């Protein structure tokens, strides 16, 4: 199984449809064609359990997606994937890693434990399928300090 197929397998299960956060195959394939795009896949003997997608350019990196299959959550896969993404970003020359996350997303705790700090809020940035609005929290970590 190639990396994009593995990521799509996880993505289809990991992102709740009511928030519209999952990417299409065309979006993921298009991103991977851009310079500085890095896809990190976590595997067990059962197959892919999670992935991280980041893009690194001009001394900064952005974590675009991080997902763990629901059947494999609570087993530290998310932290290991995040650590690998941070290592990849640092190895690409980035000094900081940025991300945006929907308010209320349980992954916020994971990011905090990894050293990310909130530096901005975009009010009502995300919309749920039922019309509810959610803030986007902008987080960053200085690499080499985690």
Protein Blocks (a to p, Z undefined) as FASTA:
>chain_A
ZZklmmmmmmmmmpcfklopaccfklmmmmmmpghiacdddddfkbcfbdcddddeehia
cdfbdcddfklgonlmmmmmmmmmmmmmmmnopabdcddddehiaklmmmmmnopacfbd
cehkbccfkopacddddddddehiZZ
